[in-house]
Amino acid sequence: MSVSSKDLMRIVEGQAYRCALSGVDLSPRMSSLDHKTPASRGGSNELDNLQVIHPVVNYSKARLNNEEFIAMCHAVARTHQDTGNASWADKMMHHKSGGQA
């Protein structure tokens, strides 16, 4: 199945123009089509297996399915929860605004 531009718009609109996994605002330049279950692990190209996510999230997710990726993120967050660092989303918004957060 090929995905049309209308299909992509339906996906992005359904996600309120936010990354399906991180919630970070998406833009045309900062978005990436992703398989919830990777094609390399048997996931289909059907619309219900597709989502639009931030490119950094997609790179980090790699070949994990959504559940595995979220579990990994929880483990990392638990390990670093008391560091007092800004959240990833805060850092991404700071970077996006050219440091004018």
GIDAPE-V689141 format. One record per helix or strand of 2 or more residues. SS is the DSSP state (A for helix, B for strand). FROM is the first residue (numbers start at 1). TO is the last residue. If there is no record, write none. Layout:
BEGIN
<<SS	FROM	TO> <SS	FROM	TO>>
END
This chain:
BEGIN
<<A	5	14> <B	32	35> <A	39	41> <A	47	49> <B	50	53> <A	55	61> <A	66	80> <A	88	96>>
END
